[in-house]
Every structure is written in C-alpha cells, then in structure tokens.
Amino acid sequence: MLIEIPAVLTKEQVRQCRAVMDAAEWVDGNVTSGSQSALAKHNMQLPEGAPVARQVGDLIQDALGMSPLFISAALPLKVFPPLFNRYEGGQAFGTHVDNAIRQLRGTNFRIRSDLSATLFLSEPEDYDGGVLTIEDTFGSQEVKLPAGHMVLYPSSSLHHVTPVTRGVRVSSFFWMQSMVRDDAQRTLLFQLDNAIQKLTADKGGKDAEVISLTGVYHNLLRMWADS
Ligand code: NI
C-alpha cells in the first residue's frame, strides 16, 4: 500500500535544508546503484556520509521519530540513513526494483528493505516531470507531492521517475526494515490502528470495545512482529 505522510518537514525546515544542500557538491547518482539500476538511473546525489547528507538526514530521522502516522504505517525496526538526489535537464530513473539488502558502507549496519520512502524537497510547480510512478496491485500510482511531504511504498514495487524537463527536483530517499515484514499484515495493522484511534476519539479510552480492539492490535503485532 502507498501511504502519504504529509508535512514531515515544515516549509522553513525545507528551506534550510535546501540552502545547505544547494551549496554542496553533488556526484553521479550511480554510486549507490546495483548493476541493474545503474543502467536505468540518471541523476545526481549527495555523497553518502557527506556532512550535509548527515545533517539533513538526522533532521529527517528526528522528524519521522515524532510522527505517529509514520510509526503506525511503517512500524520501523531499522531505518537506513537518508540519501539525497537531484534531477534536472531531462534526467530520469527508469523502471527498477530497489535492492533487497542495504549495507551502510564501512559498517556492519545492514537492513532488509521492506519499505521505500521519498521525501520531496522541491515544490511541484518548480519543475515539470519528475513524477514518481509506482506499480501497485491496483495499477500505476503517480506521486508528486509538496515539499516536506513523503510517500512510503513497498520496496518490492516496480517504480520509476519520469524525466525532469524543466527546473530541478530534489528529494530524499531511503529504505527501512519494518518490524512486520509482510506488506499485507502491516497494512491490516495500520487500518486497525487508524480505526482504534478514531473510536478512542469518539468514545474515550475506557470504552470496553476500544480496550478489546486495542488488545487485538497488540496481540496481532506480537504474533507478526520481529523486534
Ligand atoms: Ni528506487
């Protein structure tokens, strides 16, 4: 399932991030590709581990840690440090599936990519094209969000970014390993959690059905989660 997480960063945070990123040195995006995606990928990236990438990446991870919507949707176990890319002058990323395993260079930190994320750092009106297109079970989904907003999607999905034919598209992208590996199970937990939150708002946390459903949520999580 595709899930939009609005306003992960405020407009002011986006402006600050872009100011330091735009002044940084960018390199060919193929530094992080597997051999198949290298053939499809045409963009620029901030070098992994560059001070600017770490600084902005930490800001994003802190913001996600405070987002109940993100935590409920992703049930994150391990998040790969955010990476950053830039498309302009017709650059694009052809159809591919993200690598299943990601290892942080020079470390033992390794994740299985269950979920992929793109956090938009350019306003949609500032560029043409650059649409993230994701093959979902319900067909192709086209994603182009306001700056500061993020989309989460299963890493198993085929996806591509259409050519940027005007302006510049800057975004952050990263992967995470979820406590719940299976997308269908994770989606059910997310829907159940949403319903419980709404019921709690309507009926209060002491309502017997709210307590019962909350127990069901936690017992399903116990059954399906790795921690
Ligand atoms: Ni990808």
Residues whose N, C-alpha, C, O or C-beta is under 5 A from the ligand:
A	BS01	NI	D98
